[in-house]
Amino acid sequence: MKILIVDDSRFTQLTTAKLLKNQIGDVEIFFANDGEEGFKKYKEFNPDYVFVDLLMPNVSGQQLIKLIKEYDKDSNIFVISADVQKNVREEIESYGVIQFINKPFTDEKVKLVTKIIKGDTYA
């Protein structure tokens, strides 16, 4: 399984990757620091899942989600962000993301994500 993590915080990238690897196991993880790099890496690596922060320089997470969905309507995107404004959240969810997760990404939250990825449940 291939996962792309798009976040401008290296700490968040590494923490998210560690939590996912601990739960999922055999996974190949790629990183991008902003939406522009994230879209390039999405096209290059064709990941099974993408984890996107909303607040990033250059191309925001919200713009990235639009770009990915226009490029691949069947893409699987999780949003992990501290930005929880209701109108932003509703707009993001209207793009067809799998789940909107509030930061911080914890063991409990990664277990939910793992269940969704493995097809056991939808939150």
Order of alpha helices (4+ residues) and beta strands (2+ residues): beta-alpha-beta-alpha-beta-alpha-beta-alpha-beta-alpha
